[in-house]
Amino acid sequence: MASKALSDQVAAKWQDSFNRLNRGAPGISGLMGFSRAWAIAADVLHPRELGAPPKDFNTNEVRSAFDVLMQCRMLPMLLESFVEDMRRHQHLITNDVVRYMAEYEASGDPDVIGRLVLLLADWYFAWAPGGELGHTISSAYIVHFQTHLFSVLPAAFASGFKKLLAATLTFFTEGATPSIPVSVQDSKLWPSFELLGLADRYESLIASVCYEHIEAHVLETSAGKWDEPVLVRLREWMADKVVPWMLLPYARGAKTTEEARTMLQGVGSRFDFHVCKTLCDLRTKEMFDIVIDYPDSTPALHDLKECLQRVDQRSQLVQALRKANKRRLLHPGADTKDILTQYVSLIRCLRAIDPPGVLLFKVADPIRRYLRDRPDTIRCIVASLVVDSESGDSLVDDDGPIQPLQSPQVDDYTDPNWEPEPVDAGPDFRANKPSDVVSTLVSIYDSKDLFVKELQVLLAQRLLAVTDGNYEKERRNLEILKVRFGEAPLQVCEVMLKDMTDSRRIDQHVQSQSSSVMHPTIISRHFWPQFQATKILMPGQLHAIQESYAREFTTFKPDKRLRWLSHLGSIRLDIQLQDRTVSADVPPLEAAFIELFSEQEVWTVNDLIERVGPIERPAALKALLAWVDRGVLREENDGTDMQRFRLLESAPTDAGAVPVGMTTAGSRVALTEEQPAVLTVQQQQAEQMKVYWKFIEGMLTNLGGLPLDRIQTMLKFAPGYDRTPDQLGAFMDAARREGLVNVKDGIWRLNR
């Protein structure tokens, strides 16, 4: 049994509750009013079937009933009853969700998702309590309705909802098309998203739809289009097409334009960033082709520069370019001239994107190292410096002023205009690196002496190729080169140019004293590069013409003597045969051979070589077969190993004669290439190293095995030695491959 105190306490609470429900009315009249108010409120909140006619309630009675419940502190109990009532009817919504999702999974049509969303909105309105009932009831209803809805939506709803969002964005940007779902065009769709809480729940999904739409549009409209700026056009497209759609999910509830602009400021900046990032990614992938297309691709470079200022992807650009250069450019199949052309375009492109030159420094390093290892790089650079402007092969623009070669300088920290290096510059970077293209190309090598030597060789070849006596073009080239390299290194070139003009003057004087069919080029032996070492002795009347010209020259220049390079030049011949005259411009070796056929009609190759001089047999065969092609000689085979050639005084008339230009030895002629008169720098260095080999051989004979650095130190005492350790190492490797030396543990020894 309960104590009297507990009984009194329970009785007091019952009495308090009764008084609260009865509201102080006499009898139980107040309690009956509470029951009537509960019945009205429960009937108002009771979930109804979708499509059922709405109940007709007196607004004043409903408001009074809820006031009674609030006075009686029974509103929480009413909400619990309402939530439980909703839970008992939730199967109606679940059935619709299951039915529509099954239809979507079977068809993949986002319109099904749109119709489902509109149907769920109808369910929401069918069960929703009136707003006049207060915020507490409305909030409780929204929370419980959305909680149940999200619990029954399957995983496939997210993909369908994403397709539906993409369709709405397409509808805003492109307008109504047959492929646009009907539900997308319903004005209630986006309010339904907001009503059901889908816009907040799938906010990241909405952003991804916009990101993907931006990426697709950028790729579709900008890929491969480099001749016009596209970033401004893309931003205009965003403002005209995408921003109106963005108002729906990101500016919900905005009442004024200024308020909408404020709400869109943050998300708009994110989407503008994504436009720049997508365009930057695209241009990064296309950068190698953009460099090839320069200068037509200049607008694309300006867009990329602006994107890089917005998106920090400089390292990705460097890595992509280095990878593309390695795969498409830096391989043996690429011509050196093409590599240099691409490198020059790369210099100009990256300087347009990044004027300080950090990107260029990082991208160009593998190209410079690769070019430094190519044997013909210097020759290609020099050839581009003196190329004819009308040929279009120059690597250097002639529009800008000609500047002397620039070299990196030490930072002057006392300069008031000094600026620190960029934050992403490497430890070896220097901001004041050469700015012009020529200085950049020359800086591939540590010294410009190699370029000066190659310039001398190239100028010698070009001067010897001039036949009309007009050297103004070469004089202009030399003046330009003097501005770039300075006058002192090119004094030898000045002497070569002077030799050519003096040679014409000397020839005119000799011709005035004794007319001659010979017009030689007279040069100063010590100021010209080394010539090919082949020497031939001109026979017969050709030798007599040389001797006659030499006597007249000695008379005019008593202190000088002519040393003939008979294998160089060209001779105009008119060969008188019995039934025809053959005219041809031929090299001296061909003229010497055909001159010997005036002594006898049949010669063997060995006899001809013995008469003319120490020449290579392939060169002799080429000269003889050239006359065979002209129909002047015929090759005979008498069954021995001796090759004979016969002079054809009469043209062959037999049907079996070999047509001109179709000799059986034609393939051998094609295999023999014409050698330039002047030795290249590499050939001159190879000839010099043959001399230094005698020193190396003596060292290794007397001292035994030596390391490479010791050989280098001792060779510095040899006159004229200026090779680097790397060049000496390459030479020793070549000697090892020929079996002259061997190396073990870094020690070089002679092979006994």
BELGIHU-V186346 format. One record per backbone hydrogen bond with DSSP energy under -1.0 kcal/mol. CO is the residue of the C=O (numbers start at 1). NH is the residue of the N-H. Records with the same first field share a line. If there is no record, write none. Layout:
CO=NH ; NH
This chain:
3=7
4=8
5=9
6=10
7=11
8=12
9=13
10=14
11=15
12=16
13=17
14=18
15=19
16=20
17=21
18=22
19=23
22=25
26=29
28=32
29=33
30=34
31=35
32=36
33=37
34=38
35=39
36=40
37=41
38=42
39=43
40=44
41=45
49=52
58=62
59=63
60=64
61=65
62=66
63=67
64=68
65=69
66=70
67=71
68=72
69=74
70=73
74=78
75=79
76=80
77=81
78=82
79=83
80=84
81=85
82=86
83=87
84=88
89=92
90=94
91=95
92=96
93=97
94=98
95=99
96=100
97=101
98=102
99=103
100=104
101=105
102=106
103=107
104=108
109=112
110=114
111=115
112=116
113=117
114=118
115=119
116=120
117=121
118=122
119=123
120=124
121=125
122=126
123=127
124=128
130=133
131=134
134=138
135=139
136=140
137=141
138=142
139=143
140=144
141=145
142=146
143=147
144=148
145=149
146=150
147=151
148=152
149=153
154=157
155=158
156=160
157=161
158=162
159=163
160=164
161=165
162=166
163=167
164=168
165=169
166=170
167=171
168=172
169=173
170=174
171=175
177=180
182=185
183=186
186=189
188=192
189=193
190=194
191=195
192=196
193=198 ; 199
197=201
198=202
200=203
202=206
203=207
204=208
205=209
206=210
207=211
208=212
209=213
210=214
211=215
212=216
213=217
214=218
215=219
216=220
217=221
218=222
219=223
222=225
226=300
230=234
231=235
232=236
233=237
234=238
235=239
236=240
237=241
238=243
242=246
243=247
245=248
246=250
247=251
251=254
256=260
257=261
258=262
259=263
260=264
264=268
265=269
266=270
267=271
268=272
269=273
270=274
271=275
272=276
273=277
274=278
275=279
276=280
277=281
278=282
279=283
280=284
281=285
282=286
286=290
287=291
288=292
289=293
293=296
295=298
297=301
298=302
299=303
300=304
301=305
302=306
303=307
304=308
305=309
307=311
311=313
313=317
314=318
315=319
316=320
317=321
318=322
319=323
320=324
321=325
322=326
323=327
324=328
325=329 ; 330
329=331
331=334
335=339
336=340
337=341
338=342
339=343
340=344
341=345
342=346
343=347
344=348
345=349
346=350
347=351
348=352
349=353
350=354
354=357
357=361
358=362
359=363
360=364
364=368
365=369
366=370
367=371
368=372
374=377
376=380
377=381
378=382
379=383
380=384
381=385
382=386
388=391
412=415
415=418
422=425
426=429
436=440
437=441
438=442
439=443
441=444
442=445
448=452
449=453
450=454
451=455
452=456
453=457
454=458
455=459
456=460
457=461
458=462
459=463
460=464
461=465
463=466
471=475
472=476
473=477
474=478
475=479
476=480
477=481
478=482
479=483
480=484
481=485
482=486
484=405
488=491
490=494
491=495
492=496
493=497
494=498
495=499
496=500
497=501
498=502
499=503
500=504
501=505
502=506
503=507
504=508
505=509
506=510
507=511
508=512
509=513
510=514
524=527
530=679
539=542
540=544
541=545
542=546
543=547
544=548
545=549
546=550
547=551
548=552
549=553
550=554
551=555
552=556
553=557
557=560
565=568
571=586
573=584
575=582
580=577
582=575
584=573
586=571
587=591
588=592
589=593
590=594
591=595
592=596
593=597
595=598
596=599 ; 600
601=647
603=645
604=608
605=609
606=610
607=611
608=612
609=613
612=537
613=615
616=620
617=621
618=622
619=623
620=624
621=625
622=626
623=627
624=628
625=629
626=630
627=632 ; 633
628=631
632=648
634=646
636=644
643=605
644=636
645=603
646=634
649=579
654=657
659=662
663=666
665=669
666=670
667=671
669=672
677=532
680=684
681=685
682=686
683=687
684=688
685=689
686=690
688=692
689=693
691=694
692=696
693=697
694=698
695=699
696=700
697=701
698=702
699=703
706=748
707=711
708=712
709=713
710=714
711=715
712=716
714=717
715=718
718=721
724=728
725=729
726=730
727=731
728=732
729=733
730=734
731=735
732=736
733=737
734=738
735=740
736=739
740=751
742=749
744=747
747=744
748=706
749=742
